[in-house]
Amino acid sequence: MAGGQMAGPQPGFPGAFPGSAMAGPPQKKLDPDSIPSPTQVIEDDQAKRGGQVYATNVRGQVPPLVTTDFTVQDQGNASPRFMRCTTYTLPCTAELAKQCQVPLATIIKPFAVVPKNETPLYLVNHGETGPIRCNRCKAYMCPYMQFIDGGRRFQCAFCNCVNEVPVFYFQHLDHMGRRMDFYERPELSLGSYEFSATLDYCKNNKPASAPAYIFMIDVSFTNIKSGLVRLLCDELKTLLDNLPREEGAESSAIKVGFVTYNKILHFYNVKSALAQPQMMVVSDTAEMFVPLLDGFLVSYAESRAVIHNLLDQIPDMFADTNESETVFAPVIQAGVEALKAAECSGKLFIFHASIPTAEAPGKLKNRDDKKLVSTDKEKTLFHPVKGVYEQLSKDCVAQGCSVDLFLFPSQYLDIATMGDVPAHTGGAVYKYSNFQVETDGEHFLRDLRKDVEKPIGFDAIMRVRTSTGFRATDFFGGVYMNNTTDVELAAVDCDHAITVELKHDDTLSEETGAFMQCALLYTTVGGQRRLRVHNLSLNCSSQLMELFKSCETDSLINFFAKTAYRAILKQPLKSVREILVNQTAHMLACYRKNCASPSAASQLILPETMKVFPVYMNSLMKTAPLVGSTELSTDDRAHQRLAVMAMGVEDTQLLLYPRLIPLHNMELEGEAVPSPLRCSEDRLSDGGAFLLENGHALFLWLGQAYGFAISPRCLVILVFPCKFTALRAGPQLP
């Protein structure tokens, strides 16, 4: 995630920077009721489009909001669960795009979960020939290709090249010029589908192997004393039964391995033929190697007894340890070497407690300096330490090795550095400060279960192709890039999103529109090589009104969050915030000038699709990474920055505008959750109890007159998959 300059404001831009001196009397406090309400917008969209079938057969159609419950029927464009855009009508020229300042981007979630009431992706197998694609631009067969010459040739929708249709793929056309087998072939009639990949798509032309999961447990004093190691080992005995498996398979093909470590690493032989697991120790962490090949990565189903034996022994083996120093980089290196030796991809689950201070590659020191906050050097707090960790990211991506990091700190860890490898390998960082089994255990186990069981693909390469006139220019997310076009992903799961910025390189046509195709080559959990293809068609217009009518606020804020969070690696926070304010005002000023009826200068004029955008932008600027405050820990700020960079639209929407639920309004005999309120202090009352939830944390706010007695019936709402963080009484919103 290399840091780049964030686009600055345009010259002569109308609007004051935050903090700039403004003439005139002090401004009155804004009345929240005079500001468009996000909760009202969400409720209105749910009432209007909720419960309906959303068919994707219309080009440039704006989907329901991410908060709306709807059913997708794929009829030629990818579901909005897979692809969402900042606007569904592109300006025809670069000049128009520059004039309106609306970012052109798509947020792609290739592995998004498909609800049970929707059709799963079809798998297309063309045998040894492989997928049909354009000879020039290599775009894959999709609904936008035009068949001509009686069906013997097709014209590519992306580069206009005319290609011969292979003999086995030939089919006659009907009176409308459409193939007779149109509805029988997913790649001709659907927006999303998969192809079976041939050996040409595999490394070294060899069939891919099933991936492996390696569990790497820090057994230093902190983790043993807190009870984490015993809790984890007990959970793994049941959790490993739920490893992801190929659809229809009786058991998972994923191999598993186990490592424990402190200053040294312990590898375990859990071969099914053994009566007892065997430990092998590597103490030279400077030259990391895997001391055994046979018996380290095994089938859980075959080695269940030996693995359970090991998991029973680990907490007792290290029960009396006094070792407090740990290594970290050598642990990741060991996992990469193990996958390399087994010639497979996989994931490392690392459970770590403290900053790695032992003498070894990747040793870190405390560089948390509060004096840097609100200075031009504040950005250095978010920079990872280069060198060892940079090379580790390259090694992991090359091997298809993703890293998920579970942290249990009691003090500063340098998450900016320790989270860098997960951030580049499609992994995630989970953080449980001052971990205690009684209060944090269930939260941790719930995260771990979801993380192990979620749908995932490995050793992936993604390419975004576009029709002529525009192209993908920048990528944000847990990705690694060796060049400007191939997005490399050690792994990609159902929560992982890549935000792609689009730019003009020519004029777009209103008649033909614009096409995008996301092709993801990956290895399944069963070891099959596949291509997942998502297609989307957009409108083009020379009228700015059409562009603003097709904007989507939730996608826009996802894009702005990621550009801002990347920009803080290079620019002072003040500059980044000023640019956000500037661009927001510029977009709205452009709409007022070019699209709205004349009105009083004091009247706020907003596009219907963006009327809550200023509220969301205000929320973004109050997030931890963008607030220069010494009250916020550097690790918390770095953690949120890394998390948001890989978030989809649903997650950023909820993070930036949490649900504020009045518990005191719950019907004690009913099951319905009360409708959320606006996130405003004015909505809180002394006689109420409120739950604030953003997908990551829960805050319970109790009015002073309410007392601390809450009906257990009210607390049924605490089943949200996030941590119950604080109990707060009083007038201040947490």
N, C-alpha and C positions, 0 to 999 in steps of 0.2 A: 504494500500500500504506500507507494511513494507519494510524498506530499507535493502538491502543486499549488500554484497561485490561484486564488479564487478570482473569478472575473469581477472587475471593479465597476463602479457606477459610471454611467455615461456622462460626458461633459454637459454642463448646463442643466443637470438633473434637478427637478423641483422637489426639495425635501431637506429637512435638517437632520444632521447626524445626531445620534444619541449623545447627550452630554454637551452639545454645543450651546452656546449662550443664545437665548431667544428673547427678543424684546417683548414688552407688553406685560400685562398683569399675570399673576400665576394662574394656571389652568384649573378649572373646576374638576372635581373628581367625576369621572365618567359614570353615568348611570348604566349598570350592566344590562338593564332591559332595553336600552337604546342600541345595544350592539347585537348583531345577528347571533343567534344561539346555536352552537354546534349540536346540543342535545335535540333541539327542535328540528334541525336539518336531518339528523339521523332518524328521528321518529317519523318525519314526513316521508322520507325515502322508504322506510320500512312499511308504512301504511300504503304507499303508492305502488311499490314494486315487490314487497315482501311476499313470500309464498308463491310467486309466479315462476313460470318457466322462461328462462332467458335463452332464446335461440340466437346462435351466432352467425346467421346467414346474411346479415346486413353489414356492408362495409362502413367502417368509421362509427359504428354504433357505440354510444357511451354506456357502459354497464352500470348496474346498481352499485351503491356504495359498498365498501368492504364490510360495513357493519350490518348490512341488510341480508336477511335469510332468503336465498333464492336457489333455484335449480337450473343448472346449465345444460342446454341441449346443443351439442357440437354439430353445427351445420356448415362448417367450412372455415371458421376462424377459431383460434385457440381460446379456451375458456379464460375469463379474467382471473381465475385462480392461478393460471400459469403466466399470463402476461397482462400487465396494466400499463397504461400510458399517461403521461402528464397532460396530453391533449390528443383527441382522436381525429383532429383535423389539422394537418400540417400546413403552414404557410407555403405558398408556392415558391417564394424566393427567399434568399438569405437576407435581403434588405428588410423584408417584412418581419422576419424572425428577429432581426436586430432591433427593429422599431418597437416591437411589443415586449421584448425581453422575457417572454415566457419560455422556460427551458423545454427543449424537446428531448424526451427520454422515455424509455420503457423499463419497467421493473419486471424482471423475469424470475419466476420461481419454478425451475424445471421439474422438481419432484413434488410439487404441491399435492396435498392429500385430496383425492377425489372422493366425495361423500358416497355412501353406499347406495343412495338413490340415483346416482349418475353412472353412466357407462364407463368402465375402466378403459384405458388406452388399448387399442388393438395392436397386435404384433403381426407385422408383415414379413414374410420370408420369401425372398426371390431366389433362394438356393445359392449355388456357387457363383452366380452372376452378380449377386449383391444388389443393393438399392439402385434404382434408376435415377440418374442425375444429369445435370447439364454438363456438356463436355467443356464449356468455357469457364463458367463461374463456379461449377460444382454444386450448385443448389440442388436440393433433393426434390423428387417428384412431389407435387402438391396441387391443391385445387386451382391454383392460379395459372398453371401451365395451359397453353392453348394448343389443341391438337388440330393439325391441318393436313392437307393433301390426303383426304380420306382416312386419316388416322395413322398414316405411315410416318409422319414427322410431328414434332411438337416444338413450339416456340417458348423459350424460357421467359418467365414473367420478370426475372431479375436483371438479365443482361440482353434480352431479345435475341439471343443466339438460336438458330434453328437446328434441331437435333434429329437424327434418325431414331425411330422407335425400334428397339430390338424385336426380332421376329417373335420370340415367345411372349412378348408383351403387347403385340398388335391386337387391336380391336376396332371394329367398324364404328362409325359415328352415326348418330341419329339425325333427324331433320334440323335440330338446333346446333349441330356441330359438336355434340357431347358424346363421349364414348358410351357404348351400349352397356358396359359393365361399371358405369359411374358409381352406382350405389353399392356395388359388390367390393370395391377396392377402397379401403380406408384412406389411402394416400391421395385419392382423387376427390373424396367427398367430405373429409374431416379436417379440422384445423390442427389436431394433435394425434400422433400415432408413433409407433416404434417400428424400426427395421431390425431384423437379425443381421448382425455384421459378419462379414466373411473374414478369413485369415488376414486379408490385406489390411484390416483395421486393428490387428493385434500387434503387440510389440514383437519384433523379430519374426513376424509371421508364424508365431506359435500360439496355440489356443491359450486363453487366459485361465488362470487358476482361481478357485474360490478365495475370497479374502480371509484375513485373520484378525481377531481381536486380541490385543495383549493388555492385560491388566497389570499396571505398574504401581506398587503401593509403597509409599513413604512410611517406613516403620521406625522413624526416629521417636524420641521421647514424647514429643507433643502429641502425635497421632495415637500413640499407644495409651498415654495417660487419659486423653479425652474419650477413649472408648471407640474412636472411629474405626480402627483396624478390625476390631471384633465385630462391630456392626456391619461393616462392609463384607467381611468374609461370610458372615451368616446370610446376608442378602444374596450374595453371588450363588449360593447353593440352590436357590430357587430361580433367580433371575436368568441363569444360563440356559434354562429350559425354554426361554422365550426369545432366543436369538433370532434375528430376521431370517426368513426362509423363502425360497422360491415358491411362487404360487402353485399349490397342489403338492408340494413336497412334504413328506412325512416328518422330516427333521431338517435342521439347518446344516448347510454345507460349510459354514464358517468354522475355521479352526480357532482354538483358544490357547493362550500361553500366559504364564504368570512370572512376574519379577517383583522382588521386594528390594528395598534399597535404603541406605542412609548415606554414609561416606563411601560405601562400597555397594556393589550390586550382587544380588543372589538370584540365579536362574534356577528353574525347577524342571526336572524331568518327570513328566506325568504320563508316561507311556502306559497304555492299558495293561501290558503284561507284568508291570511291576506290582509288588505287594505294598510297597511304600514309596512315596515320592522321594526323589533324590535332589539335593541342593548342590549347585556348583557356584563358586564365588569368583567374582572378578574384582580384584582390588586395584588394578592399574587402570584408573579411569581416563588417563591421558591417551591410551591406545585401546579404545573400546572394541571388543569383539564378542561374539556369541560363543560360549564354551561348548555348546552342544547343538546339534541339528536334529537328530532323530529323538523324538520324545518331548521337544519343547512346544511345538505347535501341533495340537492334537484335536481329534474329534471329541467334542464334549460327550456325545452319546456313548462313544466307545470307552472313554477314560473317566466316566462319571465317578466311580468308586475311588480312584486314585486322587482325583481333583477334590472330592469332598474330604478325603483324608488330609490333603494339603491345607485346605481352608480351615479345617478344625485345628491344625497344628500351628499355623502362622501366628495367631495372637499369643499363644503360649510361648512360642520360640523366642519372641522378642519382649516378653512381659517385663523382664528386669532390665531392659536397656536404659542406659544413661546417655546414649549418643544423641546430641542435639544438632550436630552439623549435617548438612545434606549436600548432595550434588544434584544437578538438574539437566544440563545439556547432555552429559554422557548417558542419561536415562533415555532421552529421545534418540540419541545416536544408536544405542543398543537396540531399540525397537526397529529403527530403519534397517540396521544390519541383519536382524532376524528375518524381516520380510524379504530383504534382498536375497538372503541365503535360501529362503523357501520359494523364491521367484513368484511372489504374490503381492497384492496390495493389501491394505488393511487399516486398522485404527488403533491408536494407543489411548488407553484410558489411564491418565496419570492422577494420582491422589496425593497432593503435596501440601506441606504445612508452613514452610518458612523460606526466607530468602536463602538461596544457595551460597553458603560462605565457605564450604570446604574447598581445599586446594584442588582444583580440577578445571578443565576447559569450561567456560561459561560462568565462572565464579562472578558473583555480583556484590556490589556494596551499596549502602544506603545513599541515594542521591536525591532524597526528598528534601528540597530546600524551600521552605515557605516564603523566604525573602524574594523568590523569583516570581511569585504570584503577582499578577497585574503589572508585570514589566515585559519588555520586549523579549526577554529570555525565558518567559514562561513556557514557550513552546518546547523547550528542551525537556520539560518534565514528561511530555507525551512521546518523545522520541525513544525508540528501543535502542539498547546498546548494540552497536554493529559488530561485525566480525563473526564470532562463532554462531550466533543465532541466525544471522543472515544466511550463512552457508547451510545451516540445518534446514531452513525453509526450502532451499533449493534441493537438498538431498531428499527431503520428504516428498515434495511434489514429483520429483523424478521417479520415485518408487511407488507413488500412489498411496502414501502414508499420511493419514489424517491424525491430528492430535486433539483430543478433548482433555481439558485441564480442570480438575476439581481442586479448588484452593481452600485451605482452612487456616487463614492467618490470624495471628493475635497482634501483629504489628506490620509495618511497611514491608511489601514484597517486591516492588518494582514490576507491577502487572504490565506496564507499558512494554517491558522487555520479555517477561515470561509469557505474555499472551501473544507475542509476535508470531511465533510458529503456528499456534492454532489459527490465528487470523489469516495466515497465508495458505493454510491447508484445508480450509473448509471445516475447521473444528470450532469448538465453543469453549468459553471460559466460564466456569461457575465459581461463585465466591460465597463462603460462609464464615463471616468474621466471628472470632471467639466461639468456635463451634462447641456446642454441648449436645450430647446425644438426646437428652430429655426434651430440649426445646427446638433443636435444629435437625434431629435425626430423620424425622418423617419427610421434611422438606427436601433434604439431601437425597433420600432413597427415592422419592417421587421423581426428582430430576434425573437420577441415574437410570431408573427403569425406562423412562421416556427416551432417554438418550440412547440406551442400548437397543431398544425395540423399534425405533423409528425407521421408516423406509429410507434407503440410502443407496447411492451408487458410488463406485470407486474409480480411481485412475481415469478421470474424465478430461475431455477437451471440448470446449464449446466455441462455436463460430456463429456470429450473427451476420447474416447476409441481407442486403437491402436492394430494392430496385434502384434504377439509375436516378440520380438527382440528389441523393442523400446517403449517408453512411454512418456506421457506428464509430465514434471517435474516442470514447473514454469509458472505462469500466470501474465500478465501485462494488466492493464486496470481498468475501474471503477467497480471493483469487491470486494467481501468480501469472505473470506475463513475460515471456521471453521475446515476444515481438508485439506488433501493434494490433494483430487480428486474432490470435489464438489465445483464448482464455483457458488456463490450465487449472484444474481443480483436483487436488488429491482425493477429495470426496465431496459429494453434494447430497444433502439430505432434504427432507420435506420442509424444513424451516429456513433453508438457505436461499437467499435472493441475491441476484446480481442486477444492479442498476446500470443501465447502458445509456450514455448520452449520444444524441444524434445531431449531426450537422449537415447543412446543405453543401453540395459541391456542384450543383447545377439547378436549373429551374424544374419544378415539379409540375405535372399535368393534372388539372382538375378532372379531366375526363377519365384517365386511367387510374388515378389515385397512387398510393404508395404501398409497397409490400415489404414485410419483414419475415425472415425465417431464422429461428434459433435451432441449431442442430447440436445435440449433445451426444458425444460418443463416450460410453462408460462401460464398466464391468458390473454385472449384477451380483447380488449376494450369493448366487449359485454358481458364479464363475462364467456366465455367458457374456459375450461382448455384444452390445446393442447400440443403436442410434435412436435417440428420442428427438422427435421433430415437432416444433410448435410454429405455426404460421399465423400471421395477423395482417389484415389489410386496413389501411387508413384512408380517410378522405384528404384531399388537398384543396385549398381555396386561396384566392387572392383577396378575400374579404376578412378583415380582422375580427369582425363580429362572429363569423363561423368558428374561428379558432377559439375565442373566449367561451362560446356556447358549448364547446366540446372539451373544455378543461376538466381535470379531476383534481380537487384539492388534496385528497389523501396521497395521491401519487406525487404531486408537486412537493409536498412537505417531506416526503421520503427522499426525493432528490436533493432538496436544499439541506436537509440534515446531513446527508452523506458528503456533499461538497463542502459544507462548513466544517465537518469533523475532520476531513482530510486537509483542509486549508490551514487548520490550527497547527499543523506540523511545520508550516512555513511562515505564517503571518501572525502578528499580534492579535490577541482576542478582540481588542477594540476595533481593529480594522475589519475583522471577519463580521462582527456584529453590525458595523456600519454598512457593509456591503449588503448584508441581508435586509436591513431596513431600506436601503436605497433601491434594491431591485424590486422589493415588494411594492414600494410607492411608485416606482417607474411603471410596473405592469398595470397598476390600478389607474395611474394618470393617463396611460395610453388608452385604456378602455374608455375613460371619461371623455377624452378628447376626440376619439375616433368612432365610438360606438354608442354613446349615451346621448340622450336629449339634453339641451341646455338647462342648467339648473344653478341655484345659488352656490357661490364659491364655498360657503361653509357646509354645504350638504355633502355627506359622504356617498359617493356613487360606486357601487360594487357590481361586478358581473354576478348573475344568479348562481353560477357554478363555483364562484370563488368568494361568496359573501362571508364565509367563516375563515378564509385564508389568513387575514391579519391576526385573528385569535390564535390560530395554530402557529403562526410565525412568532408571536409573542411567547407562546409556550416553548418553542424551540430555543429561543434566546435565554430562557430561564433554566435550561437543562444544565446539569453539572459540568460537562466539558466546556460550555460557553460562559459560565459564570466564574469570574476571577475572584474566588473567595478562599481565604485560609481556613474557613470553617469546614470546608469539604475536603476529604482526604484525597490525595493525589491518586491513590490506587482506585478509589471509587470513580473518580472522573475518567481515568484511563480505561477502567472496566466498561463503563457505559459507552465510551467512544468506540471501543472495539466491538461491542455487542451490536450497536446501531448500524455499523458498516455492513453487516450481513443480514439485516432485518428486511422482511417483506413489508408491504404496505399496511397489512392488518396490524402488525406489531408496532410500527412507528405511530400509527394513528392512536392506538390505545396508550402507548407510552407518553405521548405528548398531550393527549386529552383524556385523562383517566375517568373512570366511572365513579361518580359520587352517589351512593345509594342510601336513601333514608331508611334505616332499619326500623325506625319507630312507626313507619307506615305499613309494615308487613301485616297481612292478614294472618292471624295466628292459626287459623284452620286451613288456610290455603297454601299452595305451593309456589305461587307466582312471586317473583322478585319485583320489588317496586321499581318504577321507571327511574333512571338516573336523573340527577339534577345538574344544573350548570355548575361548573367548578368555580364558584364565587363565594367569598366569605359571607356575602349577603344572604346566601341560601342556608347558612348554618343557623341553628336556633338553640337557645339555652336548654330547651326542653326536648331536644332530639338526640338521636344516636345515628351516626353516619359512617359508612364504610367507603373508603377511597381505595380504588384498585386500578393498577396500571399494567397488569400482566406479569409483574415481577415482585410487587410488594403490596401488602394490605396495611392500611392505616385505619384504626378505629378511633373516631372522634366522638367524645361524649360531652354534651352540653353540661354546664355547671349545675343546672337545675334538674338534670336527668338522673343523676346518681350513677352508681356502678352496677345496678342490678339489671341484667338483660335476660329476657326470656330465652331459654335454650332453643326455642322454636325460631327466634330471630337469627341465631348463630348457624342455622343450617346453611346459610350463604357462604360460610367459610370453607367451602369445598373448592374454591378457586385454586388452580395449580400455581400458587405463588406463596411467598413467605408472609406469615402474619408478623409484621415488623414492630408495630408500636401501639401502645395504648395512650391516648392523649385526651385530657380533659381541659376544657377552656375555650376561649373565643378564637384562638388562632388556628387557621387551617394548616396542617402539617406540610 
